[in-house]
Amino acid sequence: NLVPVTLDDDEWTVCVLRPELVTSYAEGKVAKFLRAQAATDGSDKEGSEKDSKPAEKDPSGDTEEKEWVNVEAEKTKESNAKAEEQFIRSLRYNVNVFIPGMRSIEAVDKEAYDQLQKDEEEARQLAVHLWDTVIPKLSNDAANGASFELPVDGKSLTELIHQRGINCRYLGRLAELAKQKENEDEEAEKAYEKNKREAKLPRHRMPLTWLELLECEMVARAAKHVLDSYFLEQGGVAAAHPAQTVASFLSAVLSTGEESASETDIRLELGGDIDVDDINALAMSEIDANGTGPIRGRSDIWSDIEKEIGRRFRYTLSLYNTDDGKSRALYTPLLRRICQRSGIRIVAKKYKLGGKCVCGGSQSASYPIAPVDIIDILPLVKHAASTDGDSFAPCSFNGNVGSPSIYVLLADAKAMYEASHTHLNSGNFPLASDYAQEAAALYQRVVDTPLHSQIAKCLMLASKAHLFIRDTDLAHSSTLKYLAVAVSLGGFDCNEVVTAHMQLSTILLASGQVREGMKHMRAMQFLVQFMLGKNASANAEAFMKIGSQYFELDRREEAVRFYREAAKYRTDDRIIDAAIASSSAIALAHLQKFEEACSCEKAAYQLYTTLLGEEHARTKQSSNTLLQLMKLSMEQGKIAATLEKTRSRESAADAIAAQISADEEAAGEAKKKSKKRKPKKKKAATVVESD
């Protein structure tokens, strides 16, 4: 067990609760207080009405009763005012609680001591609310596909959990909940396979990419600290050879084992990846007094990473560094995320990740990432006013790396951006577009560049507004600008670029430009599979949409091919599986392949019945389609059987005719041969007869 038993650690000096958590907790308390106050006011009003009913029979007591009611109303108002004031005071939170080594002030100031105890208890309640409510709710939302789209990389994951008020140190807690949900889904599927009629199958299931992304982020964050410790140990000896250290470290992390000497020789004979001169130039010499260099083996590096994960996240990895041949580890996204978190810049090429590695040493270079592949190592700067979720940005002394997007305190632009959001939600799309464009212009005047995250958000708002009013040209223009800004800020493989390609595909398909729209759809699917792997549900959805476009263009065979490709991928919503099967059935029916179509529609009907019930409209429609396909399949089978009988009869007749002709030919040949063999008559006999 690599998880420490206690929280005692010299590095942990302060544990901060995020302001988003405090805000949501306070809002929940306010809502609960208002509901309780409304219930109290309602009960008091009912009680006063009941007490005032007997007074109506005695007219002489009307004045005294009214005065008594007014006095009670004043008392109620005063008590409510005091309760509100006391409640407002309870919303003030003390940040200086649980300070270690602080002397008790109970004997000095009892009132301050009691207040400190209340503040500490409030902090405990906040932590319990985070652990028991906020984190499980996020896990359930991920499993049910509600309220947000799943992130596609570590940066968007960090932004998501920060918006919920969750610190990154709770990634391990989220991963544990994800594993529990995956086990529940697996048990439900096993029960359904045993008894499909009675077993219940939930519509949604936990996305496999959720756990994969969580573990990838934990490994990347732990790897940053481990690599930093390697640079600092032994007085910073490894910092003298950073390329070899980083290349060996990355090769170990992004592999499943180490090569043997014979395997390395075979690989080099088949064609090495590095020149001999480069190996000799970058080989690390023996540098310490004991004759051992700082290069570690793969097992040592992974041991340090797993200890760091257990220490920081209280979690044990289940997808990485395992002996399971069916590992779900995301090696390419992990390489990308480690480079982002550590400021490493490498050569853009195809690396053979997920295989065996060579960590290098005094006379050899590492594999699959060699020292020559390490271009630069940039220091990361954390800016207090950064708008990014990570808040860390690489800096350079030669000015070739862009600065982070700084938070701009511009009240006018913020007000216009929020007004654009409001008008977009209320359906006033022209005003939403105008406000979004004006906000983008104001931000650009302040930062003096279009490369700012807030400007990108304004451009996307304007694009959505133009699309709603069916102004596809302006929507296309705004989205192209958004794509350019997103690529400049986060690279071609970031979450914003995926969103931009999806928006461009929607716009182009709506305007009738099917070819261009499917290009962006395919680009979106490629990026999702590159960043999340093959288990992403967006892969199946993208292939299904492409197949639907081919079907509308009357290209049925291509549509069936993409539907079959979509069926290979796992989806998070089983209704999508049913929709893919139903679409495949319709396309196959148009190709006169009724038997295959019937099989696909049967699978769709079974899913609709299990998930939606027999009385649902989709289930009834699928049932009618299945009946029609079964009739067509039977008719096609009858026709095929009749044709087969006719063919068999014709073939039998042809065979008999061929046999007869063969027999006749054989008889003719026999006659010819017998004529040739027949002897001639003698002349003497002829003379006697004539006489």
C-alpha positions in Angstrom: 0.0 0.0 0.0 1.6 3.2 -1.2 -0.9 5.5 0.5 0.5 7.0 3.7 -1.4 6.3 6.9 -1.2 9.8 8.3 -1.3 13.3 6.8 1.9 14.4 8.5 4.1 15.8 5.8 6.6 18.6 6.0 5.5 19.9 2.6 1.8 20.4 3.6 1.8 23.8 5.3 -1.7 24.9 4.3 -4.8 23.3 2.9 -7.0 25.8 1.0 -10.7 25.4 0.2 -11.5 26.9 -3.1 -13.7 30.1 -3.3 -16.1 28.4 -5.6 -16.8 25.8 -2.9 -17.3 28.5 -0.2 -19.7 30.4 -2.6 -21.8 27.3 -3.4 -21.9 26.3 0.3 -23.0 29.8 1.3 -25.7 29.9 -1.4 -27.0 26.5 -0.2 -27.2 27.8 3.3 -29.1 30.9 2.2 -31.6 28.9 0.2 -32.2 26.6 3.1 -32.6 29.6 5.5 -35.1 31.3 3.1 -37.2 28.1 2.8 -37.3 27.7 6.6 -38.2 31.3 7.0 -41.0 31.1 4.5 -42.4 27.9 6.2 -42.3 29.7 9.5 -44.1 32.8 8.2 -46.7 30.6 6.6 -47.4 28.7 9.8 -47.5 31.9 11.9 -50.0 33.4 9.4 -52.3 30.3 9.7 -52.1 30.4 13.5 -53.0 34.1 13.6 -56.0 33.5 11.3 -57.2 30.7 13.5 -56.9 32.8 16.7 -58.7 35.7 15.1 -61.8 33.6 14.1 -63.6 33.7 17.5 -63.0 37.5 17.8 -65.3 38.0 14.8 -68.3 37.0 16.9 -67.6 39.7 19.6 -67.6 43.1 17.9 -66.6 44.8 21.2 -63.2 43.1 21.1 -62.2 44.2 17.6 -60.0 47.1 18.6 -58.1 45.1 21.3 -57.7 42.2 18.9 -56.2 44.4 16.2 -53.8 46.0 18.6 -52.7 42.5 19.8 -52.2 41.4 16.2 -50.1 44.4 15.4 -47.9 43.9 18.5 -47.4 40.2 17.5 -46.5 41.3 14.0 -43.9 43.7 15.3 -42.4 41.1 17.5 -42.3 38.6 14.6 -40.6 41.2 12.4 -38.0 42.0 15.1 -37.3 38.4 15.7 -36.9 37.8 12.0 -34.6 40.8 11.6 -32.4 39.5 14.5 -32.4 36.0 12.9 -31.4 37.4 9.5 -28.6 39.5 11.1 -27.3 36.5 13.0 -27.5 34.4 9.9 -25.6 36.9 7.8 -22.9 36.9 10.5 -22.7 33.2 10.1 -21.8 33.6 6.4 -18.5 35.2 7.4 -15.7 32.6 7.3 -12.4 32.7 9.1 -9.4 31.7 7.0 -7.1 31.4 10.0 -8.2 28.1 11.4 -6.4 24.9 12.4 -3.1 26.8 12.7 -0.5 24.3 14.1 1.5 25.4 17.1 -0.8 28.2 18.1 -1.3 28.7 21.8 -4.8 28.5 23.2 -6.5 31.8 23.9 -9.2 30.3 26.1 -7.8 31.9 29.3 -7.1 35.2 27.6 -10.4 35.8 25.7 -13.1 33.3 26.2 -15.4 35.0 23.6 -12.7 34.9 20.9 -11.9 31.3 21.8 -15.6 30.3 21.4 -15.8 32.1 18.1 -12.6 30.3 16.9 -14.2 27.0 17.8 -17.3 27.9 15.8 -15.1 28.9 12.8 -13.2 25.6 13.0 -16.5 23.7 13.1 -17.7 25.7 10.1 -14.5 24.7 8.2 -15.1 21.1 9.1 -18.7 21.3 7.7 -17.3 22.8 4.5 -14.8 19.9 4.2 -17.6 17.3 4.9 -19.8 19.1 2.3 -17.0 18.8 -0.2 -16.3 15.1 0.5 -19.8 13.8 0.9 -21.8 16.0 -1.5 -19.8 18.0 -4.1 -17.4 15.2 -5.2 -20.0 12.4 -5.4 -22.3 14.8 -7.3 -19.6 15.5 -9.9 -19.0 11.7 -10.3 -22.7 11.0 -10.7 -23.1 13.8 -13.3 -20.2 12.3 -15.3 -21.9 8.9 -15.1 -25.4 10.2 -16.1 -24.2 12.5 -18.8 -25.9 15.6 -17.2 -25.1 19.3 -16.9 -21.7 19.3 -18.6 -19.6 17.8 -21.4 -16.7 15.5 -20.5 -13.3 17.2 -20.7 -10.9 16.0 -23.4 -7.6 16.9 -21.7 -6.1 17.6 -18.3 -6.4 21.4 -18.6 -10.2 21.2 -19.3 -10.5 18.6 -16.5 -8.7 21.0 -14.1 -11.1 23.9 -15.1 -14.1 21.7 -14.6 -13.3 20.5 -11.1 -12.2 24.0 -10.1 -15.6 25.4 -11.2 -17.2 22.8 -8.9 -15.0 24.0 -6.0 -12.9 20.8 -5.9 -9.1 20.9 -5.4 -6.9 18.8 -7.6 -5.8 16.9 -4.5 -9.2 15.1 -4.6 -8.5 13.5 -8.0 -7.9 10.3 -6.2 -11.3 10.4 -4.6 -12.9 11.0 -8.0 -11.0 8.1 -9.4 -12.2 5.8 -6.6 -15.8 6.7 -7.2 -15.3 6.2 -11.0 -14.0 2.7 -10.4 -16.9 1.8 -8.1 -19.3 3.0 -10.8 -17.5 1.0 -13.5 -17.8 -2.1 -11.4 -21.5 -1.5 -10.9 -22.0 -1.1 -14.7 -20.1 -4.4 -15.3 -22.3 -6.3 -12.8 -25.4 -4.8 -14.4 -24.3 -5.9 -17.9 -23.5 -9.5 -16.6 -27.0 -9.7 -15.0 -28.5 -8.5 -18.3 -26.7 -11.1 -20.4 -28.0 -13.8 -18.1 -31.6 -12.7 -18.1 -32.4 -10.1 -20.8 -36.2 -10.2 -20.1 -36.2 -9.4 -16.4 -32.8 -7.8 -15.7 -32.8 -4.0 -15.6 -30.1 -2.2 -17.6 -29.4 1.5 -16.9 -29.5 3.8 -19.8 -26.3 5.7 -18.9 -23.0 4.2 -17.8 -19.8 5.6 -16.5 -17.5 6.8 -19.3 -14.3 4.8 -19.4 -12.5 7.9 -20.4 -13.3 9.6 -17.1 -11.1 7.3 -15.0 -8.5 7.2 -17.8 -8.3 11.0 -17.8 -8.2 11.2 -14.0 -5.3 8.8 -13.7 -3.5 10.4 -16.6 -3.7 13.8 -14.8 -2.5 12.3 -11.5 0.5 10.6 -13.2 1.4 13.8 -15.0 1.3 15.9 -11.9 3.3 13.4 -9.9 5.8 13.0 -12.7 6.5 16.7 -12.5 7.5 16.6 -8.9 9.5 13.4 -9.3 11.5 14.8 -12.2 12.1 18.0 -10.3 13.5 16.0 -7.4 15.8 14.2 -9.8 17.2 17.5 -10.9 17.7 18.7 -7.4 19.3 15.6 -5.8 23.1 15.3 -5.3 23.5 19.1 -5.6 21.8 19.3 -9.0 24.2 16.9 -10.8 21.5 15.8 -13.2 20.8 19.4 -14.2 24.2 19.4 -16.1 22.8 16.8 -18.5 19.1 17.7 -18.7 18.4 16.2 -22.1 19.6 12.7 -21.1 17.7 12.9 -17.8 14.4 14.0 -19.3 14.6 11.6 -22.2 15.3 8.6 -19.9 12.5 9.7 -17.5 9.9 10.1 -20.3 11.0 6.8 -21.9 10.4 5.0 -18.6 7.1 6.6 -17.9 5.7 6.0 -21.4 6.5 2.3 -21.7 5.3 -1.1 -20.3 8.8 -2.6 -19.7 12.5 -2.5 -20.4 14.2 -4.1 -23.4 16.7 -6.8 -23.0 20.1 -6.6 -24.6 19.1 -9.0 -27.4 15.9 -7.0 -28.1 17.9 -3.8 -28.3 20.4 -5.4 -30.7 17.6 -6.7 -32.9 15.9 -3.3 -33.0 19.2 -1.5 -33.9 19.9 -4.0 -36.6 16.5 -3.5 -38.2 17.2 0.3 -38.2 18.0 2.5 -35.3 16.1 5.7 -34.6 19.3 7.7 -33.7 22.6 8.2 -35.4 25.7 6.8 -33.8 27.3 10.3 -33.8 24.3 11.6 -31.8 24.5 8.7 -29.3 28.2 9.4 -28.8 27.7 13.1 -28.4 24.9 12.8 -25.9 26.1 9.8 -23.9 26.3 10.5 -20.2 29.5 9.9 -18.4 30.0 8.6 -15.0 29.7 11.6 -12.7 29.6 10.8 -9.1 32.3 9.4 -6.8 30.8 6.0 -6.7 30.9 5.6 -10.4 27.1 5.5 -10.8 25.1 8.1 -12.8 21.8 9.6 -12.0 19.9 7.6 -14.7 17.4 5.3 -13.0 15.7 2.2 -14.3 12.1 2.0 -15.2 11.0 0.2 -12.0 12.7 2.9 -9.9 11.1 5.7 -11.7 7.6 4.2 -11.5 8.1 3.4 -7.9 8.8 7.0 -7.1 5.8 8.1 -9.2 3.4 5.7 -7.4 4.7 6.9 -4.0 4.1 10.5 -5.0 0.6 9.7 -6.2 -0.2 7.9 -3.0 1.2 10.8 -1.0 -0.5 13.6 -2.9 -3.8 12.0 -4.1 -4.2 9.1 -1.6 -4.7 6.8 -4.5 -3.3 3.6 -6.0 -3.0 3.4 -9.8 -5.0 0.7 -11.6 -4.4 1.5 -15.3 -0.7 2.4 -15.4 2.4 0.2 -14.7 0.3 -2.9 -14.6 0.9 -6.4 -16.0 -2.5 -6.5 -17.7 -2.1 -6.9 -21.4 -5.3 -5.0 -22.0 -4.2 -1.8 -20.3 -6.3 1.3 -20.9 -3.4 3.7 -20.3 -3.3 6.8 -22.5 0.3 7.2 -23.4 0.1 9.9 -26.1 -2.1 12.2 -23.9 0.2 11.5 -21.0 3.3 12.6 -22.9 1.5 15.8 -23.9 0.4 16.5 -20.4 3.8 15.8 -18.8 5.4 18.2 -21.3 2.7 20.9 -20.4 3.1 20.5 -16.7 6.9 20.4 -16.8 7.7 22.9 -19.5 9.3 20.3 -21.8 9.4 20.9 -25.6 10.1 17.8 -27.8 10.5 17.2 -31.5 7.1 16.7 -33.3 7.2 13.2 -34.7 5.7 9.7 -34.2 7.0 8.0 -31.1 6.6 4.3 -30.4 4.9 4.6 -27.1 3.4 1.9 -25.0 6.1 -0.7 -25.7 9.4 -1.6 -24.2 12.0 1.1 -23.5 15.7 1.7 -22.9 16.4 4.2 -20.1 19.9 4.9 -21.3 23.1 5.1 -19.4 26.7 5.9 -19.7 27.2 4.5 -23.2 23.7 4.3 -24.7 20.8 6.6 -25.5 17.3 6.2 -24.3 14.4 4.8 -26.4 11.7 5.6 -27.6 12.5 9.2 -26.7 16.1 10.1 -27.3 18.1 13.0 -25.9 18.1 14.6 -29.4 14.3 14.8 -29.2 14.4 17.2 -26.3 14.4 20.7 -27.7 14.1 22.8 -24.6 13.0 22.9 -21.0 11.2 26.1 -20.1 10.5 27.4 -16.6 6.8 27.6 -15.7 5.5 30.8 -14.1 2.3 30.9 -12.1 0.5 34.2 -12.5 -2.0 35.2 -9.8 -4.3 36.9 -12.4 -4.2 34.2 -15.0 -7.5 33.1 -16.6 -6.3 29.6 -17.4 -7.3 26.7 -15.3 -3.7 25.6 -14.7 -2.5 29.2 -14.1 1.0 27.9 -15.0 2.5 29.2 -18.2 5.9 28.7 -19.8 8.2 31.7 -20.1 11.2 32.2 -22.2 14.0 34.8 -22.3 14.0 35.1 -26.1 10.3 36.1 -26.4 9.2 33.2 -28.6 6.6 31.9 -26.1 3.3 33.7 -25.7 2.3 35.2 -22.3 -0.7 33.7 -20.5 -4.1 35.2 -20.8 -4.3 37.7 -17.9 -7.6 38.4 -16.2 -8.8 41.8 -17.3 -10.7 44.0 -14.8 -12.9 45.7 -17.3 -16.4 46.3 -16.0 -17.9 47.5 -19.3 -16.7 44.4 -21.3 -17.8 42.1 -18.5 -21.2 43.6 -18.4 -21.6 43.3 -22.2 -20.4 39.7 -22.1 -22.9 38.8 -19.4 -25.7 40.7 -21.3 -24.8 38.7 -24.4 -25.2 35.5 -22.4 -28.6 36.7 -21.1 -30.0 37.6 -24.5 -28.7 34.3 -26.0 -30.5 32.3 -23.3 -33.7 34.4 -23.6 -33.8 34.0 -27.4 -32.9 37.6 -28.4 -30.2 36.5 -30.8 -29.5 39.8 -32.7 -28.8 41.6 -29.4 -26.7 38.8 -28.2 -24.5 39.0 -31.3 -24.1 42.7 -31.0 -23.2 42.6 -27.3 -20.7 39.8 -27.9 -18.9 41.6 -30.7 -18.8 44.8 -28.7 -17.3 43.0 -25.7 -14.7 41.4 -27.9 -13.7 44.8 -29.3 -13.4 46.3 -25.8 -11.2 43.4 -24.7 -9.0 43.8 -27.7 -8.5 47.5 -27.1 -7.3 46.8 -23.6 -4.9 43.8 -24.3 -3.9 45.2 -27.7 -4.1 41.7 -29.3 -6.8 39.3 -30.3 -5.0 36.4 -28.6 -6.9 36.4 -25.3 -9.2 33.7 -23.9 -12.0 36.1 -23.2 -12.0 37.4 -26.8 -12.3 33.8 -27.9 -15.4 33.3 -25.7 -17.0 36.4 -27.2 -16.3 35.1 -30.7 -18.0 31.8 -29.8 -21.0 33.6 -28.4 -21.4 35.6 -31.5 -21.1 32.5 -33.7 -23.9 30.8 -31.7 -26.1 33.9 -32.0 -25.5 34.1 -35.8 -26.3 30.4 -36.2 -29.6 30.7 -34.4 -30.7 33.5 -36.7 -29.5 31.4 -39.7 -26.8 33.8 -40.7 -24.4 31.1 -41.6 -21.8 33.4 -43.3 -21.2 35.5 -40.2 -21.4 32.4 -38.0 -18.8 30.7 -40.1 -16.5 33.8 -40.0 -16.8 34.2 -36.2 -16.0 30.5 -35.7 -13.0 30.6 -38.0 -11.6 33.5 -35.9 -12.4 31.5 -32.7 -10.5 28.5 -34.2 -7.5 30.7 -35.0 -7.3 32.2 -31.5 -7.8 28.8 -29.9 -4.9 27.2 -31.9 -2.7 30.2 -31.1 -3.4 30.0 -27.4 -3.6 26.2 -26.7 -2.3 24.5 -29.8 -4.2 22.4 -32.3 -4.9 19.7 -29.8 -6.8 21.5 -27.0 -10.4 21.4 -25.9 -11.3 24.8 -27.6 -10.1 23.5 -31.0 -12.4 20.4 -30.7 -15.3 22.7 -29.9 -14.4 25.0 -32.9 -14.3 22.0 -35.3 -17.7 20.8 -34.0 -19.3 24.2 -34.4 -17.8 24.6 -37.9 -19.2 21.2 -38.9 -22.7 22.2 -37.7 -22.6 25.5 -39.5 -21.3 24.1 -42.8 -23.8 21.2 -42.8 -26.6 23.6 -42.1 -25.6 25.7 -45.1 -25.5 22.7 -47.4 -21.7 22.5 -47.6 -21.6 18.8 -46.8 -18.1 18.0 -48.0 -16.5 20.8 -45.9 -18.7 20.0 -43.0 -17.7 16.4 -42.9 -14.0 17.4 -43.0 -14.4 19.3 -39.8 -16.4 16.5 -38.3 -13.6 14.1 -39.1 -11.1 16.5 -37.7 -13.0 16.6 -34.4 -13.2 12.9 -34.3 -9.5 12.5 -34.9 -8.6 15.0 -32.1 -11.0 13.3 -29.6 -9.5 9.9 -30.3 -6.0 11.3 -30.2 -6.6 13.1 -26.8 -9.0 10.6 -25.1 -8.4 7.3 -26.8 -10.7 4.8 -28.4 -13.1 4.6 -25.5 -14.4 8.1 -26.0 -18.1 8.1 -26.8 -17.7 11.0 -29.2 -16.0 8.6 -31.7 -19.2 6.6 -32.2 -21.3 9.8 -32.3 -19.1 11.4 -35.0 -19.1 8.3 -37.2 -22.8 8.0 -36.9 -23.3 11.6 -38.0 -21.0 11.1 -41.0 -23.0 8.0 -41.9 -26.2 9.9 -41.7 -24.8 12.5 -44.1 -23.9 9.8 -46.6 -27.3 8.3 -46.2 -29.0 11.6 -47.1 -26.8 11.8 -50.2 -28.1 8.4 -51.3 -24.7 6.8 -50.8 -26.0 3.8 -48.9 -22.8 1.6 -49.0 -20.7 4.4 -47.5 -23.4 5.0 -44.9 -23.4 1.4 -43.9 -19.6 1.4 -43.6 -19.6 4.3 -41.2 -22.5 2.9 -39.2 -20.5 -0.3 -38.8 -17.5 1.7 -37.7 -19.6 3.6 -35.2 -20.8 0.3 -33.7 -17.2 -0.7 -32.9 -16.8 2.1 -30.3 -18.3 2.1 -26.8 -20.9 4.8 -26.0 -21.9 6.3 -22.7 -25.6 6.3 -23.6 -27.0 3.0 -24.6 -29.8 4.8 -26.6 -27.0 5.8 -29.0 -26.2 2.2 -29.5 -29.9 1.6 -30.4 -29.9 4.5 -32.8 -26.8 3.3 -34.6 -28.3 -0.2 -35.0 -31.6 1.3 -36.2 -29.9 3.5 -38.7 -27.8 0.6 -40.0 -31.0 -1.4 -40.5 -32.6 1.3 -42.6 -29.5 1.7 -44.8 -29.2 -2.1 -45.2 -32.9 -2.2 -46.2 -32.3 0.3 -49.0 -29.5 -2.0 -50.2 -32.0 -5.0 -50.3 -30.1 -6.7 -47.5 -33.2 -7.4 -45.5 -31.8 -10.3 -43.4 -28.9 -8.2 -42.0 -31.3 -5.2 -41.6 -33.7 -7.4 -39.6 -30.8 -8.5 -37.3 -29.8 -4.8 -36.6 -33.3 -3.7 -36.0 -33.9 -6.6 -33.6 -30.9 -5.4 -31.5 -32.3 -1.9 -31.5 -35.8 -3.0 -30.5 -34.3 -5.1 -27.6 -32.4 -2.0 -26.3 -35.4 0.3 -26.7 -37.6 -2.2 -24.8 -35.2 -2.6 -22.0 -34.3 1.1 -21.6 -37.6 2.9 -22.5 -40.3 0.3 -22.1 -42.7 -1.2 -24.6 -45.1 1.8 -24.6 -42.5 4.3 -25.6 -42.9 5.9 -29.1 -39.4 4.8 -30.2 -40.0 1.2 -29.1 -43.3 1.1 -31.0 -41.7 2.6 -34.1 -38.8 0.1 -33.9 -41.4 -2.8 -33.5 -43.2 -1.7 -36.7 -40.0 -1.4 -38.6 -38.9 -4.8 -37.4 -42.2 -6.4 -38.5 -41.9 -4.9 -42.0 -38.2 -6.0 -42.3 -39.2 -9.5 -41.2 -41.9 -9.6 -43.9 -39.5 -8.3 -46.5 -36.9 -10.8 -45.4 -39.3 -13.7 -45.6 -40.5 -12.6 -49.1 -36.9 -12.2 -50.2 -36.2 -15.7 -48.7 -39.1 -17.2 -50.6 -38.1 -15.5 -53.8 -34.5 -16.7 -53.3 -35.8 -20.2 -52.6 -37.9 -20.2 -55.7 -35.0 -18.9 -57.8 -32.8 -21.5 -56.2 -35.2 -24.3 -57.2 -35.5 -22.9 -60.7 -31.7 -22.7 -60.9 -31.4 -26.3 -59.6 -33.9 -27.5 -62.1 -32.3 -25.7 -64.9 -28.9 -26.9 -63.8 -30.3 -30.5 -63.7 -31.8 -30.1 -67.2 -28.6 -28.7 -68.4 -26.7 -31.6 -66.9 -29.1 -34.1 -68.5 -28.8 -32.3 -71.9 -25.1 -32.2 -71.6 -25.0 -35.9 -70.7 -27.3 -36.7 -73.7 -25.2 -34.7 -76.1 -22.1 -36.3 -74.6 -23.6 -39.7 -75.2 -24.6 -38.8 -78.7 -21.1 -37.6 -79.5 -19.7 -40.7 -78.0 -22.0 -42.9 -80.1 -21.1 -40.9 -83.3 -17.4 -41.4 -82.6 -18.0 -45.1 -82.1 -19.7 -45.4 -85.5 -17.0 -43.6 -87.3 -14.4 -45.9 -85.7 -16.4 -49.0 -86.6 -16.7 -47.9 -90.3 -13.0 -47.5 -90.5 -12.3 -51.0 -89.1 -14.9 -52.8 -91.5 -13.0 -55.1 -94.2 -13.5 -54.9 -98.1 -15.3 -57.7 -100.2 -13.3 -59.9 -102.7 -13.7 -59.5 -106.6 -14.1 -63.3 -107.3 -17.2 -63.7 -105.5 -18.6 -60.8 -107.4 -17.9 -62.5 -110.7 -19.6 -65.7 -109.7 -22.7 -63.9 -108.7 -22.8 -62.1 -112.0 -22.5 -65.3 -113.9 
